[in-house]
Amino acid sequence: MKTKNRLAVNLPGLNLKNPVMNSSGSVYFGLDEAGYSIEKAGALVTKTVTMSSRAGNPQPWIVDTPSGRLNSVGLSNPGIEKVLSDFLPAIHNKYGSGFPVMVSIAGETVQEYVELARLLTRVDYVTALEINLSCPNVDRGGIAFGVDAQLASEVISAIRLATTLPIYAKLSPNVSDIKPIAKAVAQAGADGIVLINTVMGMSLDLEKRRPHLVRGVGGMSGRAVHPIAVRFVYEAAQTVDIPIIGVGGINTIEDALELLMAGASAVQVGEALAHEPNTMLNIINALPDALDNYNFENVDEVTQTFKK
């Protein structure tokens, strides 16, 4: 007998009606009418927010390749003051108080992360924080927080003391071994992990003999990174007991199930929304039949079976 809420997943701060949500940056703040069907998803994840507004890197921001998309947006966002005064109230008005909202934050110092967390803790309808750890730490010579277990631990520990909101550490795949970093953020107080962020890549203009992106390298997303995401989710799930949200190259129900089976409790869809805005809705609609086909009664069991 099938249960009524067989798609529901309950995570810290994220009581999801289904395990599908957007990835940070893929729908900006979810306020346009692009047809992403966000209201049908389990939650909304906002664009990454920083203390001050950022215009982003020089254009072009996006380069399409045969295997996916390179981006070099540079955390373009309106800044926390504008997000608090305008964007978050608009999100609340559009989706209502019962809809989970996870705000992605990034800082150049530990103190910036802490201040962002403190400010967002005061907003009743923010239900969780996603900590973007792929940003460079200006106090440590520009090394990204997320590629060093100690740095990642310092950020999460400091945020944990500053907020009562559930915190999810979004980790970088640009490391040789994710396990010590996943373990470090879990021990520091993270309620969950998000894997993966984009993979560093480059695309060259053969005629001009220079990179397509002004900054040279960019973050790779799309179908090509999906097997990398599966590997990282699998390895992290062997290491920590906190929930994992899987992201990377999800286009189909099979992609989503693969990340769930690898150890994720929920998934985020990103690059696919750029060419098929209904990707989340298509996956959600396909979930019940997929659970039947693979002999799962509830979506929780996809993850739980993996852990046995």
ChimeraX attribute file (.defattr): number of C-alpha atoms within 10 A of each C-alpha:
attribute: neighborCount
match mode: 1-to-1
recipient: residues
	/A:1	4
	/A:2	10
	/A:3	8
	/A:4	8
	/A:5	11
	/A:6	18
	/A:7	20
	/A:8	18
	/A:9	19
	/A:10	14
	/A:11	18
	/A:12	15
	/A:13	18
	/A:14	19
	/A:15	17
	/A:16	19
	/A:17	18
	/A:18	21
	/A:19	28
	/A:20	29
	/A:21	25
	/A:22	27
	/A:23	24
	/A:24	24
	/A:25	20
	/A:26	19
	/A:27	22
	/A:28	16
	/A:29	20
	/A:30	24
	/A:31	14
	/A:32	9
	/A:33	8
	/A:34	13
	/A:35	13
	/A:36	21
	/A:37	15
	/A:38	23
	/A:39	16
	/A:40	16
	/A:41	22
	/A:42	27
	/A:43	25
	/A:44	25
	/A:45	26
	/A:46	25
	/A:47	22
	/A:48	23
	/A:49	27
	/A:50	23
	/A:51	20
	/A:52	13
	/A:53	16
	/A:54	15
	/A:55	13
	/A:56	13
	/A:57	16
	/A:58	12
	/A:59	12
	/A:60	13
	/A:61	17
	/A:62	16
	/A:63	16
	/A:64	14
	/A:65	12
	/A:66	8
	/A:67	12
	/A:68	16
	/A:69	22
	/A:70	26
	/A:71	21
	/A:72	22
	/A:73	19
	/A:74	15
	/A:75	20
	/A:76	18
	/A:77	22
	/A:78	19
	/A:79	17
	/A:80	22
	/A:81	16
	/A:82	15
	/A:83	19
	/A:84	15
	/A:85	10
	/A:86	12
	/A:87	18
	/A:88	22
	/A:89	14
	/A:90	16
	/A:91	20
	/A:92	17
	/A:93	10
	/A:94	13
	/A:95	17
	/A:96	13
	/A:97	14
	/A:98	11
	/A:99	23
	/A:100	23
	/A:101	23
	/A:102	25
	/A:103	23
	/A:104	25
	/A:105	25
	/A:106	23
	/A:107	26
	/A:108	19
	/A:109	16
	/A:110	21
	/A:111	13
	/A:112	17
	/A:113	23
	/A:114	22
	/A:115	17
	/A:116	23
	/A:117	28
	/A:118	17
	/A:119	14
	/A:120	22
	/A:121	19
	/A:122	13
	/A:123	12
	/A:124	10
	/A:125	19
	/A:126	20
	/A:127	24
	/A:128	24
	/A:129	26
	/A:130	24
	/A:131	30
	/A:132	23
	/A:133	26
	/A:134	21
	/A:135	20
	/A:136	18
	/A:137	18
	/A:138	14
	/A:139	10
	/A:140	12
	/A:141	8
	/A:142	11
	/A:143	15
	/A:144	19
	/A:145	27
	/A:146	29
	/A:147	22
	/A:148	17
	/A:149	17
	/A:150	15
	/A:151	21
	/A:152	24
	/A:153	24
	/A:154	16
	/A:155	24
	/A:156	27
	/A:157	20
	/A:158	17
	/A:159	27
	/A:160	19
	/A:161	12
	/A:162	17
	/A:163	19
	/A:164	14
	/A:165	22
	/A:166	20
	/A:167	26
	/A:168	28
	/A:169	28
	/A:170	25
	/A:171	26
	/A:172	25
	/A:173	22
	/A:174	16
	/A:175	13
	/A:176	7
	/A:177	13
	/A:178	23
	/A:179	18
	/A:180	15
	/A:181	23
	/A:182	30
	/A:183	18
	/A:184	21
	/A:185	28
	/A:186	23
	/A:187	15
	/A:188	19
	/A:189	20
	/A:190	24
	/A:191	24
	/A:192	23
	/A:193	26
	/A:194	25
	/A:195	28
	/A:196	26
	/A:197	24
	/A:198	24
	/A:199	19
	/A:200	15
	/A:201	14
	/A:202	17
	/A:203	17
	/A:204	13
	/A:205	10
	/A:206	9
	/A:207	6
	/A:208	8
	/A:209	8
	/A:210	12
	/A:211	14
	/A:212	22
	/A:213	22
	/A:214	14
	/A:215	15
	/A:216	13
	/A:217	17
	/A:218	24
	/A:219	16
	/A:220	27
	/A:221	27
	/A:222	22
	/A:223	19
	/A:224	16
	/A:225	21
	/A:226	22
	/A:227	15
	/A:228	17
	/A:229	25
	/A:230	25
	/A:231	18
	/A:232	25
	/A:233	28
	/A:234	20
	/A:235	17
	/A:236	25
	/A:237	22
	/A:238	13
	/A:239	16
	/A:240	19
	/A:241	13
	/A:242	21
	/A:243	22
	/A:244	29
	/A:245	25
	/A:246	33
	/A:247	30
	/A:248	31
	/A:249	27
	/A:250	29
	/A:251	21
	/A:252	17
	/A:253	17
	/A:254	14
	/A:255	19
	/A:256	28
	/A:257	23
	/A:258	20
	/A:259	30
	/A:260	28
	/A:261	19
	/A:262	26
	/A:263	28
	/A:264	31
	/A:265	25
	/A:266	28
	/A:267	27
	/A:268	27
	/A:269	24
	/A:270	24
	/A:271	25
	/A:272	23
	/A:273	20
	/A:274	14
	/A:275	8
	/A:276	13
	/A:277	18
	/A:278	17
	/A:279	23
	/A:280	29
	/A:281	19
	/A:282	15
	/A:283	23
	/A:284	21
	/A:285	13
	/A:286	14
	/A:287	23
	/A:288	17
	/A:289	11
	/A:290	16
	/A:291	18
	/A:292	12
	/A:293	9
	/A:294	10
	/A:295	11
	/A:296	17
	/A:297	16
	/A:298	20
	/A:299	23
	/A:300	19
	/A:301	17
	/A:302	23
	/A:303	23
	/A:304	14
	/A:305	13
	/A:306	14
	/A:307	13
	/A:308	5
